[in-house]
Each structure stands twice: as structure tokens, then as C-alpha cells.
């Protein structure tokens, strides 16, 4: 049986004692046989690196687990995996997607960022490639009937979660400091729209270009914007709302040099929550610790703890830290793709395969919980966990500090 070919970016794990050290990439050569070929576009370098390493490891573990499942079930199918590094770059993501297409591959896990996803969307829709992103959340990419599926909910919910926390913290004015890409602009707009319903004020965003390494100019502009808000509110009512990828660590490191930025609270976004670079920089961590910086990210379902906790421990033992939620959504995405391939029969059309995939996702309960999709192909259910940098007697580390329940619109503070 020749299944629909699905590419997947991975690091091959050793069967048995699985490790997540990336092995040499192997080329997929189309040939006869019973294979399910799965691939992903992951940010194994660049500003998405921290999440990429966690997703790479979880997908490797998923490949190991699925291989065992196929064997135990007597299913004569081989799961084949490939890897491609997008470098957290839009042009590179499209380049790698085209290489996949040239090999006859049509199913992709990834890419990581909404900017990358936006950049490859037209090609995927035009040439019949099914895309399953474990992490893209931009509101504007929630489009019905396209070839894009996302295993996280859109930033409409994250905006509500942040607005709720800001309101409870009695913040009256925020100054967004954002990546000037589709994710940063969409999320700032979503949060600002909800925040305004509570009487909150959103200052015009101060933006920086993706790839920026020198933040002195943009931080000067941010300091000026915060000074304006401080002239109209007391310091406890003003906050910086930082929407960054890994560059947030450098921003935190440099922000201490600016008087006004030192004088207000900071809040962050999902792409920086649990970033692995942060605890390694004690100066940046100290600034984050003393200025709050709670960052919301898609939260794992407590009802699925019996699934995600063992997986979290397996991943953590390999990468040396708790992975972010995208490691778990990537793990589930691979399972749903494989189950869809097994259910789809020989050489299904893209339309038929999409229907099978939606059906499988709607009925799947995995490490990240229920993967049911909405009419846009995005995850329909999503709570958010807030993570912040905390200090113990020895070091800094990310700790979960609150949970937003999207069903009830409530925040529960957590002391761990």
C-alpha cells in the first residue's frame, strides 16, 4: 500500500534508549514499498532555536513510539522521517518547502513561526501541500478551507488572557514593544482590542525588525514612549508589553540601562515563554525577575497529565530543561498525521486526506489534550499558562505562575 507521503523534520532517536541528539540527515528517495513519509520544518537555529530543539526531540520520541505501535499492531508500514532547518527565517522556510515538493513530499509538520507560515502559505495552497504547524498563532492566518492546520489556538485567546492579567494587576496603560512581523502585529492588536474593553490604554507600538542585533535605537524610542505614559499615570499603572522571540534575552539585558524602562512592569508573549536562553543570562534574568515579565503560552490539559508528564520527563532528560508546549503539540501532530495516513487508503486526493485529517484530529486526545479543530483548522480549545523567571537560592528558572481558563475567562495564580 503506497500511503500519501508526509515529510517530517527530525533527529533520529536510537531505538530502546532513545536520545535526541540530531543524527546526519538522510535523503528521502521515492521508491516502492510500504512507507509513511513524514517531515517537518523546524527552527534548529535562529531566534526560534529554543522551541525548535524541544520539538525536534519530541518528534524523535514520537517516531520511536509510533514505530513501536505499528509493530505491535501488526501494521506493515515504515515511518520515514526527514529534517530541514528553517533557521527561523521566512525565505529559508520557503526554500526548504520547495525542496520537499521537488521530492514528491506533500505533508509537512511546521513551520514554527507565523511569519514563516505566512510566507509559505501561497505555495502550499497552490501546489497541494498539507501544513500542520505546532506553534503558529497569528490571528490573520485563521482562514477556513485552506491547506493550513494549527495545533494551537489563535492569538485571540492569548490576547484575552493577557488583557485579563493586565486588568487584574491594575495596569492602565501598556506600551507594546514588538517584532514587526505578522505574529507581533496581530497579537498586539488582539491584546489591545480586548484591553480597551476594560478601559485600558494601548500606546502606539514601538517596533523592531526581526534579525535586529542592536536594540539601542528601538530601546531609546521605547524609553521615550514609556516616559510619556509615566507623565499621565503612576509607575504601577504602566507596563511594557514585549513580543519577542529569543532576542528578548538581549532586550532584557540592555533594558536596565534606561531609567523609564527600569521604572515599570514588563509583560511578555508566547514566543518568549520558557525560552532556554534566558536562565543562562543572569543579568537578563535578574531584570525579568524584578520586573515581572509573565509570558502566556498554550497550556497543557490537566486531564492529559498522565500522558504529558512522562513525555515531559523524557524530553527534559535530553534537553536539560522543561520543554515548552510546542514540543507536545508537535508530538501529537505526528501521531494524527500517521493515523490519518493509515485511514486514508491508497493515493487519496488532497481534499479527501484533509477530511480524514480533520476527522482524526477531532477524535484524538494526546499529550497536549484534545486536538479538536475549529472551522479555520485551528485548535478549538485553548487555556494559557503564564510563565515567569524566578530565583531560587542558586539560579534562575522559568516557573509557572498563573493559568487562564478560556472557557470561564478567569485567571488562577499559582505558587510553586
Buried (B, 14 or more C-beta within 10 A) or exposed (E): BEBBBBBBBBBBBEEEEBBBEBEEBEEBEEEEEEBBBBBBBBBBBBBBBBBBBBBBBBBBBBBBBBBEBBEEEEBEBEBBBBBBBBBBBBEBBBBBBBEBBEBEBBBBBBBBBBBBBBBBBEBBBEEEBBBBBBBBBBBBBBBEEBBBBBBBBBBBBBBBBBBBBBBEBEBBBBBBBBBBBBBBBBBBBBBBBBBEEEEBBBBEBBBBEBEBEEBEEBBEBBBEBBBEBBEEBEBEBBBBBBBBBBBBBBBBBBBBEBEBBBBBBBBBBBBBBBBBBBBEBEEBBBBBBBBBBBBBBBBBBEEBEEBBEEBBEBBBEBBEBBBBBBBBBBBBBBBBBBBBBBEBEEEBEBEEBBBBBBBBBEEBBBBBBBBBBBEBBBBBBBBBBBBBBBBEEEEBBBBBBBBBBBEEEEBEEEEE
